[in-house]
Amino acid sequence: MILIIGAGLSGLLTAYRLKKENIPFKILEARKRIGGRIYTHYGTDHTPIEMGATWFGNQHSQLIDLLDELNIGYFEQFMEGKVFFQPFSTSPAESIQIPSQPPSYRISGGTSHLIEEIYQKLAKNDILLNQSVREIKFNKNSVQVFTKEMFEGSTVVLAIPPKLWSKNILFTPQLPNNVMTIAKETHTWMEDSVKVALIYKQPFWQHEKYSGTLFSNSGPITELYDHCNHERSKYALCGFLNSSFKSLNYSERQSIVINQLKNVFGTNAEMFSDYKECIWSNEEYTFEKSETPLYPHQNNGNPVFSNTFFDHRLFISSSESAPEFPGYMDGAVRAANTTVNKIIATR
């Protein structure tokens, strides 16, 4: 029995690959939902808006291969029309030309569509929610994982960010000191992010020949993009807030966000039907305080995460462990694919 810690993309895909090899497994997820940092909120009229992972590019080949394998569509990010840039809070937004760039893509139906497609291929009793792991004990012939219950298996896969397991799980015997130190100093992608989205009845920005794209040095919104669905039948704008604004309360944040959008796009920006935000530092199963400040992607893809431990009974997965594109969805896919290949090779 393989015990997989975490039901994000890496953990779920690991389980799916193991199932195809007829290798038994159990997923233990601390949250009350699956998906981890993939979190699509379905708002007014079931409009999909991304509070977590959203974009990918042509370079993310293993994610694209997985989408093709599961027959999940994807589409290019809409960027047609004027792009606005706000250099200072005291200056109005100005129209700019941005250099031609490789396309970014989004998953049809929302990023959680990928999570749900994998989930539907697994037996529901193989995924246990509300199971926060506090201890993993390696015995001579078994591995015991302790949550509010005890689970016993042959192997453990850590499919959660390294900083989380290094700070919250007691390992007996302990992992090597250098592994624990590096894990504690590994940046968790999205942990500092604040995402915001607004749903509209009509894409007023498109009618005005605006792309819906805004870049701002001052905030509160620092990046904003058109977020209509693939069919362009549901309409939204989505982006990031400067993380310093998380100190305000919800109403204060919403008020200054709307004021900024009104100043950039005009009064139509006030006509939203739904407003949603996610402060990822409030998510206890994503965010863990660092002893020292970490820079983005610090130690992501560190070679130490490619090692196995305790005679191939402990594997480190999750997006941050991938040697290529760590922190991104493609990294999570690569980590899962690599981990399953290693498990098969050591059986």
URLIN-V786120 format. One record per residue. SS is DSSP state (A for helix, B for strand, O for the rest). Layout:
[[SS] [SS]]
This chain:
[[O] [B] [B] [B] [B] [O] [O] [O] [A] [A] [A] [A] [A] [A] [A] [A] [A] [A] [A] [A] [O] [O] [O] [O] [B] [B] [B] [B] [O] [O] [O] [O] [O] [O] [O] [O] [O] [O] [O] [B] [B] [B] [O] [A] [A] [A] [O] [B] [B] [B] [O] [O] [O] [O] [O] [B] [B] [O] [O] [O] [A] [A] [A] [A] [A] [A] [A] [A] [A] [O] [O] [O] [O] [B] [B] [B] [O] [O] [O] [O] [O] [B] [B] [B] [B] [B] [O] [O] [O] [O] [O] [O] [O] [B] [B] [B] [O] [O] [O] [O] [O] [O] [O] [B] [B] [B] [B] [O] [O] [O] [O] [A] [A] [A] [A] [A] [A] [A] [A] [O] [O] [O] [O] [A] [A] [A] [B] [B] [O] [O] [O] [O] [O] [O] [B] [B] [B] [B] [O] [O] [O] [O] [B] [B] [B] [B] [O] [O] [O] [B] [B] [B] [B] [O] [B] [B] [B] [B] [O] [O] [O] [A] [A] [A] [A] [A] [A] [A] [O] [B] [B] [B] [O] [O] [O] [O] [A] [A] [A] [A] [A] [A] [A] [A] [O] [O] [O] [O] [O] [O] [O] [O] [O] [B] [B] [B] [B] [B] [B] [B] [O] [O] [O] [A] [A] [A] [A] [O] [O] [B] [B] [B] [B] [B] [B] [B] [O] [O] [O] [O] [B] [B] [B] [B] [B] [B] [O] [O] [O] [O] [O] [O] [O] [O] [B] [B] [B] [B] [B] [B] [B] [O] [A] [A] [A] [A] [A] [O] [O] [A] [A] [A] [A] [A] [A] [A] [A] [A] [A] [A] [A] [A] [A] [A] [A] [O] [A] [A] [A] [A] [O] [B] [B] [B] [B] [B] [B] [B] [B] [A] [A] [A] [O] [O] [O] [O] [O] [O] [O] [O] [O] [O] [O] [O] [O] [O] [O] [O] [O] [O] [O] [O] [A] [A] [A] [A] [O] [B] [B] [O] [O] [O] [O] [B] [B] [B] [O] [O] [A] [A] [A] [O] [O] [O] [O] [O] [O] [O] [A] [A] [A] [A] [A] [A] [A] [A] [A] [A] [A] [A] [A] [A] [A] [A] [A] [O] [O]]
